[in-house]
């Protein structure tokens, strides 16, 4: 696997062989349904990270406490969604086969599908935690089965009933909500109520954590492709990350920052901080 020769996220200076956790960017937004631009997030987050400390007062931990490698970005062939997904899955196979923990940086949410698919190949009893504003459970979107609006439905096809927990959800079609509530997923609207019960039920099983940044209220993070009012606060999200850090998180992703819709730069700054806390949460897990 080629290691990054460009700017890296703060505190991620180890090489792949010695790292316990690896960061990989996937600058792809080829199926977005509203406002494109998430492809620019990985580069923007790395650039903005120089303004952030490596120390997290929330976890009382420092990125330099861990061996972290930033592999840089994949080079996705735009216009060929299936090829992009194939490339992501190949990279994930290399990461998981070398027993590294994954933090993937999007890009749009569809990139979670190949990562979770490969994680399931390596960890048969895998479960998924999904933080998002949107259900992402459509069977198709405008006739397309591969879309950021269908990603969790495709993930369900990989995992089956009762292995996906969704939090912060506040948008979707009636059919999506009814389909989820029929027992396909465990869906919590608006916030993180029930996260403690989910953690207890999951136990020591391997977990893939996927975070769509639009789970945050747009007053906190307006720079996203599909902002949705009524989201969680930044402290709420950090509290949730601290809670799930006790789990066996083998892979994770942070997706859907579209930095150019927030010219103040605040959304990118928030995303950087969330990424720092996510890396620590993953790295200190079981």
C-alpha positions as CSV (number, residue, x, y, z in Angstrom):
1,X,0.0,0.0,0.0
2,X,1.4,3.4,-1.0
3,X,1.9,5.7,2.0
4,X,1.2,9.4,1.8
5,X,3.8,11.8,0.5
6,X,1.7,14.9,0.9
7,X,0.2,16.7,3.9
8,X,-1.0,14.4,6.7
9,X,-3.4,14.8,9.6
10,X,-1.7,16.0,12.8
11,X,-0.2,13.2,14.9
12,X,-0.4,10.6,12.2
13,X,3.3,10.3,11.4
14,X,4.0,6.5,11.8
15,X,4.6,4.2,8.9
16,X,2.0,1.5,8.0
17,X,4.1,-1.4,9.4
18,X,4.3,0.1,12.9
19,X,0.9,1.8,13.0
20,X,-2.0,0.3,15.0
21,X,-4.6,2.6,13.3
22,X,-4.5,4.1,9.8
23,X,-6.3,7.0,8.2
24,X,-7.3,6.8,4.5
25,X,-9.0,9.5,2.5
26,X,-11.5,8.7,-0.2
27,X,-12.3,12.0,-2.1
28,X,-15.4,10.8,-3.9
29,X,-18.9,12.3,-4.2
30,X,-20.2,10.8,-7.4
31,X,-23.7,9.9,-6.1
32,X,-24.7,12.8,-4.0
33,X,-28.4,13.7,-4.3
34,X,-28.3,17.5,-3.5
35,X,-25.1,19.5,-3.1
36,X,-21.7,18.0,-4.3
37,X,-18.4,19.0,-2.8
38,X,-17.5,16.3,-0.2
39,X,-14.7,15.2,-2.4
40,X,-12.7,18.2,-1.2
41,X,-13.1,17.3,2.5
42,X,-10.0,15.0,3.0
43,X,-7.6,17.6,1.7
44,X,-9.3,20.5,3.6
45,X,-9.3,18.6,6.9
46,X,-5.7,17.8,6.6
47,X,-4.8,21.4,5.8
48,X,-7.0,22.7,8.7
49,X,-5.6,20.2,11.2
50,X,-2.4,22.3,11.7
51,X,-4.6,24.7,13.8
52,X,-5.6,21.9,16.1
53,X,-3.8,20.5,19.1
54,X,-3.0,16.8,19.2
55,X,-4.2,16.6,22.8
56,X,-7.9,15.9,23.5
57,X,-9.1,17.3,26.8
58,X,-12.3,15.2,26.3
59,X,-10.5,11.9,26.5
60,X,-7.4,13.2,28.3
61,X,-5.4,11.5,25.6
62,X,-3.1,12.7,22.8
63,X,-2.8,11.5,19.2
64,X,0.9,11.1,19.9
65,X,0.0,8.4,22.5
66,X,-0.7,6.1,19.6
67,X,1.0,4.8,16.4
68,X,-1.0,6.4,13.7
69,X,-0.4,6.3,9.9
70,X,-2.0,8.6,7.3
71,X,-2.0,6.8,4.0
72,X,-3.2,9.8,2.1
73,X,-6.0,9.6,-0.5
74,X,-7.2,7.1,-2.9
75,X,-7.4,8.4,-6.5
76,X,-11.0,7.4,-7.5
77,X,-11.9,7.2,-11.2
78,X,-14.8,9.7,-11.2
79,X,-17.7,8.6,-13.3
80,X,-17.3,4.9,-12.4
81,X,-18.9,4.3,-9.0
82,X,-18.5,0.5,-9.1
83,X,-14.8,0.9,-9.7
84,X,-14.4,3.3,-6.8
85,X,-16.1,0.9,-4.5
86,X,-13.9,-1.9,-5.7
87,X,-10.8,0.1,-5.0
88,X,-12.0,1.0,-1.6
89,X,-12.7,-2.6,-0.7
90,X,-9.3,-3.7,-2.0
91,X,-7.6,-1.1,0.3
92,X,-9.7,-2.2,3.2
93,X,-8.7,-5.8,2.7
94,X,-5.1,-4.8,3.0
95,X,-5.8,-2.8,6.2
96,X,-7.9,-5.5,7.9
97,X,-5.6,-8.4,6.9
98,X,-2.7,-6.6,8.6
99,X,-4.8,-6.2,11.8
100,X,-4.9,-2.4,11.6
101,X,-7.8,-0.3,12.8
102,X,-9.3,1.9,10.1
103,X,-10.4,5.5,10.1
104,X,-11.7,6.4,6.6
105,X,-12.3,10.0,5.6
106,X,-14.8,10.9,3.0
107,X,-16.1,11.9,0.6
108,X,-19.7,10.8,0.5
109,X,-21.4,8.1,2.6
110,X,-21.5,5.4,-0.1
111,X,-17.8,4.7,0.6
112,X,-18.9,3.0,3.8
113,X,-20.4,0.1,1.9
114,X,-17.2,-1.5,0.5
115,X,-15.4,-0.9,3.9
116,X,-18.2,-2.6,5.8
117,X,-18.5,-5.4,3.2
118,X,-14.8,-6.2,3.6
119,X,-15.0,-5.8,7.4
120,X,-17.7,-8.5,7.4
121,X,-15.4,-10.8,5.4
122,X,-12.8,-10.4,8.1
123,X,-15.1,-10.3,11.1
124,X,-18.2,-12.5,10.6
125,X,-20.1,-11.2,13.7
126,X,-19.6,-7.5,12.7
127,X,-22.2,-4.9,13.8
128,X,-22.6,-1.3,12.7
129,X,-23.2,1.9,14.6
130,X,-24.5,4.6,12.3
131,X,-24.7,8.3,13.4
132,X,-26.6,10.4,10.8
133,X,-29.4,12.8,10.1
134,X,-30.8,10.5,7.3
135,X,-32.0,6.9,7.3
136,X,-30.1,6.1,4.1
137,X,-32.4,3.0,3.7
138,X,-33.9,3.6,0.3
139,X,-34.0,0.6,-2.0
140,X,-33.0,2.9,-4.8
141,X,-32.7,6.6,-5.5
142,X,-34.0,7.7,-8.8
143,X,-33.5,4.2,-10.1
144,X,-29.9,3.9,-8.8
145,X,-29.2,1.2,-6.2
146,X,-25.7,2.6,-5.4
147,X,-26.2,6.0,-3.8
148,X,-25.4,7.8,-0.6
149,X,-29.2,7.7,0.0
150,X,-29.2,3.8,-0.2
151,X,-25.9,3.0,1.6
152,X,-27.4,1.6,4.8
153,X,-29.9,-0.5,2.8
154,X,-27.0,-2.1,1.0
155,X,-25.2,-2.5,4.3
156,X,-28.3,-4.3,5.7
157,X,-28.1,-6.7,2.7
158,X,-24.6,-7.6,3.8
159,X,-25.3,-7.9,7.6
160,X,-29.0,-8.8,7.9
161,X,-31.6,-7.8,10.6
162,X,-30.7,-6.4,14.0
163,X,-27.0,-5.7,13.4
164,X,-27.3,-2.0,12.5
165,X,-28.0,0.7,15.2
166,X,-28.9,4.1,13.9
167,X,-28.8,7.3,16.0
168,X,-29.7,11.0,15.3
169,X,-32.0,10.1,12.5
170,X,-34.5,12.8,11.5
171,X,-35.1,12.5,7.8
172,X,-36.2,9.8,5.4
173,X,-39.2,8.6,3.5
174,X,-42.2,7.0,5.3
175,X,-41.2,3.7,3.7
176,X,-37.7,3.9,5.2
177,X,-38.9,4.5,8.7
178,X,-41.5,1.8,8.5
179,X,-39.1,-0.6,7.0
180,X,-36.5,0.0,9.8
181,X,-39.1,-0.2,12.5
182,X,-40.2,-3.7,11.2
183,X,-37.0,-5.0,12.9
184,X,-34.4,-4.5,10.2
185,X,-32.4,-1.9,12.1
186,X,-32.6,-0.3,15.6
187,X,-33.4,3.3,14.8
188,X,-33.3,6.1,17.3
189,X,-34.7,9.4,16.1
190,X,-33.2,12.8,16.8
191,X,-30.5,12.0,19.4
192,X,-28.4,9.3,21.1
193,X,-31.0,8.0,23.5
194,X,-30.5,4.3,23.9
195,X,-26.8,4.3,23.0
196,X,-26.0,2.8,26.4
197,X,-28.3,-0.1,25.9
198,X,-26.9,-0.7,22.4
199,X,-23.4,-0.7,23.8
200,X,-24.4,-3.3,26.4
201,X,-26.1,-5.5,23.8
202,X,-23.1,-5.3,21.4
203,X,-20.6,-6.3,24.1
204,X,-17.3,-7.5,22.7
205,X,-18.4,-8.0,19.1
206,X,-16.4,-6.1,16.4
207,X,-18.0,-2.8,15.5
208,X,-17.8,-0.6,12.4
209,X,-18.7,3.0,13.3
210,X,-19.9,5.3,10.5
211,X,-20.5,9.0,11.2
212,X,-22.2,11.3,8.7
213,X,-21.3,14.8,9.9
214,X,-24.9,16.0,9.1
215,X,-25.9,14.2,12.3
216,X,-24.7,17.6,13.8
217,X,-27.2,20.4,13.7
218,X,-26.5,22.8,10.7
219,X,-26.0,25.6,13.2
220,X,-22.9,23.7,14.2
221,X,-21.8,22.3,10.8
222,X,-23.6,24.0,7.9
223,X,-20.9,22.8,5.4
224,X,-22.5,19.6,4.3
225,X,-24.3,18.5,1.2
226,X,-27.7,17.8,2.8
227,X,-28.0,19.9,6.0
228,X,-31.0,18.9,8.2
229,X,-32.4,21.0,11.0
230,X,-32.8,19.4,14.5
231,X,-29.5,17.8,14.9
232,X,-27.3,16.9,17.8
233,X,-24.8,19.3,19.4
234,X,-21.0,19.0,19.3
235,X,-20.9,18.0,23.0
236,X,-23.6,15.4,22.4
237,X,-21.4,13.8,19.7
238,X,-18.3,13.9,21.8
239,X,-20.2,12.2,24.7
240,X,-21.4,9.5,22.3
241,X,-17.8,9.0,21.0
242,X,-16.6,8.6,24.6
243,X,-19.3,6.1,25.2
244,X,-18.5,3.9,22.2
245,X,-14.8,4.1,22.8
246,X,-15.3,1.1,25.2
247,X,-16.3,-1.1,22.2
248,X,-14.2,-3.2,19.9
249,X,-14.2,-0.7,17.0
250,X,-12.3,-2.3,14.1
251,X,-13.2,0.3,11.5
252,X,-14.8,3.7,11.2
253,X,-15.4,6.5,8.8
254,X,-16.3,10.2,8.9
255,X,-18.1,11.5,5.8
256,X,-20.1,14.2,4.1
257,X,-18.2,17.4,5.0
258,X,-18.6,19.7,2.0
259,X,-16.2,22.5,3.1
260,X,-17.0,25.0,0.4
261,X,-20.5,25.6,1.6
262,X,-19.2,27.2,4.7
263,X,-16.8,30.1,3.8
264,X,-16.1,30.8,7.4
265,X,-14.2,27.6,7.7
266,X,-16.0,26.7,10.9
267,X,-17.4,23.4,9.5
268,X,-13.9,22.2,8.5
269,X,-12.7,23.2,12.0
270,X,-15.5,21.2,13.6
271,X,-14.8,18.2,11.3
272,X,-11.1,18.3,12.3
273,X,-12.0,18.1,15.9
274,X,-14.5,15.3,15.5
275,X,-11.8,13.4,13.5
276,X,-9.3,13.9,16.3
277,X,-11.8,12.5,18.8
278,X,-12.8,9.7,16.5
279,X,-9.2,8.6,16.0
280,X,-8.7,8.5,19.8
281,X,-12.0,6.7,20.4
282,X,-11.0,4.0,17.9
283,X,-7.4,3.7,19.1
284,X,-8.2,3.3,22.8
285,X,-11.0,0.7,22.2
286,X,-10.9,-2.9,23.1
